[in-house]
């Protein structure tokens, strides 16, 4: 299994900078350059990319997954963005977001999928069950780019099971 965390972080970097550029065009200048953003931002954007390349992802689902992660670490909704107080007005239902905020999630999904198709073509063609396994594993890759043995062991039965289910659906037996 390859080192997908590295590729996800490369994709996250581009997606982040795309959102930063878009945000600047609508008068928002709170996003710092990727290279000076804190490590938690890189981790969060890795997770956003992992979510975005999932076959079942929609902009609304991406927003809901992000909201869940943010609320789990103590962020809450407020009138203005205040990272020092863990306040973000976007912590609401997707349908309540201004269209400019909804476009950020569409931009993320478009950029992440386009780059994943380019950088990881076989990755995008994977069955959804295998894709989820790889996405889960990308978080289990250590700083040296090595997939932990536990993650490797856990992925093999899932991949075999996914392949078996796919064959059964198509009516083939092997």
C-alpha positions as CSV (number, residue, x, y, z in Angstrom):
1,X,0.0,0.0,0.0
2,X,1.4,3.4,-0.9
3,X,1.9,6.5,1.2
4,X,-1.4,8.2,0.6
5,X,-1.0,10.7,3.5
6,X,1.8,12.5,1.6
7,X,-0.5,12.8,-1.5
8,X,-3.5,13.8,0.6
9,X,-1.3,16.6,2.1
10,X,-0.2,17.8,-1.3
11,X,-3.8,17.9,-2.4
12,X,-4.8,19.6,0.8
13,X,-2.1,22.3,0.3
14,X,-3.5,23.1,-3.2
15,X,-7.2,23.0,-2.0
16,X,-6.3,25.2,1.0
17,X,-4.6,27.8,-1.2
18,X,-7.5,27.7,-3.6
19,X,-9.9,28.5,-0.8
20,X,-7.6,31.1,0.6
21,X,-7.5,32.8,-2.9
22,X,-11.3,32.6,-3.2
23,X,-11.8,33.9,0.3
24,X,-9.6,36.9,-0.5
25,X,-11.8,37.7,-3.5
26,X,-14.9,38.0,-1.2
27,X,-13.0,40.1,1.3
28,X,-12.0,37.5,3.8
29,X,-8.3,37.5,4.7
30,X,-8.2,35.3,7.9
31,X,-6.4,32.3,6.2
32,X,-2.7,32.3,6.6
33,X,-0.4,30.9,3.9
34,X,-0.1,27.1,4.0
35,X,3.6,27.2,5.0
36,X,2.9,29.3,8.1
37,X,-0.5,27.7,9.1
38,X,-0.4,25.7,12.3
39,X,0.0,21.9,12.1
40,X,-3.7,21.4,13.2
41,X,-4.7,23.2,10.0
42,X,-2.7,20.8,7.8
43,X,-4.3,17.9,9.7
44,X,-7.8,19.3,9.3
45,X,-7.3,19.8,5.6
46,X,-5.9,16.3,5.2
47,X,-9.2,15.1,6.7
48,X,-11.2,17.4,4.4
49,X,-9.4,15.9,1.3
50,X,-9.9,12.4,2.6
51,X,-13.6,13.2,3.0
52,X,-13.8,14.9,-0.4
53,X,-12.5,12.0,-2.5
54,X,-15.0,9.6,-1.1
55,X,-17.5,8.4,-3.7
56,X,-20.5,9.5,-1.5
57,X,-19.2,12.9,-0.7
58,X,-21.3,16.0,-1.3
59,X,-20.5,19.6,-0.3
60,X,-23.2,19.4,2.4
61,X,-21.7,16.1,3.8
62,X,-18.2,17.6,3.7
63,X,-19.4,20.6,5.7
64,X,-21.3,18.3,8.2
65,X,-18.1,16.2,8.7
66,X,-16.0,19.3,9.3
67,X,-18.6,20.7,11.7
68,X,-18.6,17.5,13.7
69,X,-14.8,17.5,14.0
70,X,-14.7,21.2,15.0
71,X,-17.4,20.9,17.6
72,X,-15.7,17.8,19.0
73,X,-12.6,19.9,19.8
74,X,-14.5,22.7,21.4
75,X,-15.4,25.1,18.6
76,X,-18.8,26.8,18.7
77,X,-21.0,29.1,16.6
78,X,-20.7,32.8,16.9
79,X,-21.5,35.9,14.9
80,X,-17.9,36.5,13.8
81,X,-14.9,34.3,13.1
82,X,-12.7,34.4,16.3
83,X,-10.2,31.6,16.3
84,X,-8.7,32.7,19.7
85,X,-12.2,32.0,21.2
86,X,-12.9,29.0,19.0
87,X,-15.9,30.7,17.4
88,X,-16.9,30.3,13.7
89,X,-20.2,31.5,12.2
90,X,-20.1,28.6,9.7
91,X,-20.8,26.0,12.4
92,X,-24.4,25.7,11.3
93,X,-26.4,23.5,9.0
94,X,-25.2,23.6,5.4
95,X,-28.5,25.0,4.2
96,X,-28.0,28.0,6.6
97,X,-24.7,28.9,5.0
98,X,-24.4,31.9,2.7
99,X,-23.9,30.8,-0.9
100,X,-20.3,32.1,-0.7
101,X,-19.6,29.6,2.1
102,X,-21.3,26.8,0.2
103,X,-19.1,27.5,-2.7
104,X,-16.0,26.9,-0.6
105,X,-17.2,23.3,0.0
106,X,-17.9,22.9,-3.7
107,X,-14.4,24.2,-4.5
108,X,-12.8,21.8,-2.0
109,X,-14.6,18.9,-3.5
110,X,-13.7,19.9,-7.1
111,X,-10.1,20.5,-6.4
112,X,-9.6,17.4,-4.3
113,X,-11.2,15.1,-6.8
114,X,-9.5,16.6,-9.8
115,X,-6.1,16.3,-8.2
116,X,-6.8,12.8,-6.8
117,X,-7.7,11.7,-10.3
118,X,-4.5,13.2,-11.6
119,X,-2.1,12.1,-8.8
120,X,-3.8,8.8,-7.8
121,X,-5.8,7.6,-10.9
122,X,-6.2,4.0,-9.6
123,X,-7.3,5.4,-6.2
124,X,-10.4,7.1,-7.7
125,X,-11.4,4.0,-9.5
126,X,-11.4,1.9,-6.3
127,X,-14.7,0.5,-5.1
128,X,-16.1,2.7,-2.3
129,X,-15.5,0.1,0.4
130,X,-11.8,-0.2,-0.5
131,X,-11.5,3.6,-0.8
132,X,-12.7,4.0,2.7
133,X,-10.1,1.5,3.9
134,X,-7.3,3.5,2.2
135,X,-8.7,6.8,3.6
136,X,-8.7,5.3,7.1
137,X,-5.1,4.0,6.5
138,X,-3.8,7.4,5.4
139,X,-4.1,8.5,9.0
140,X,-2.2,5.5,10.2
141,X,0.9,6.4,8.2
142,X,3.8,7.5,10.4
143,X,6.1,10.4,9.8
144,X,8.5,8.1,7.9
145,X,5.7,7.3,5.4
146,X,5.3,3.8,6.6
147,X,1.9,2.2,7.1
148,X,1.6,0.6,10.5
149,X,1.5,-3.2,10.5
150,X,-1.9,-3.1,12.3
151,X,-3.3,-0.9,9.6
152,X,-2.0,-3.2,6.9
153,X,-3.4,-6.3,8.7
154,X,-6.8,-4.6,9.1
155,X,-7.0,-3.5,5.5
156,X,-6.3,-6.8,3.9
157,X,-9.6,-8.6,5.0
158,X,-11.6,-5.5,4.1
159,X,-10.1,-5.4,0.6
160,X,-10.7,-9.1,0.1
161,X,-14.3,-8.8,1.4
162,X,-15.0,-5.8,-0.9
163,X,-13.7,-7.7,-3.9
164,X,-15.8,-10.7,-3.0
165,X,-18.9,-8.5,-2.6
166,X,-18.2,-6.9,-6.0
167,X,-18.0,-10.2,-7.7
168,X,-21.2,-11.5,-6.1
169,X,-23.0,-8.4,-7.2
170,X,-22.0,-9.0,-10.8
171,X,-23.1,-12.6,-10.5
172,X,-19.6,-14.0,-10.8
173,X,-18.2,-16.7,-8.6
174,X,-14.5,-17.6,-8.2
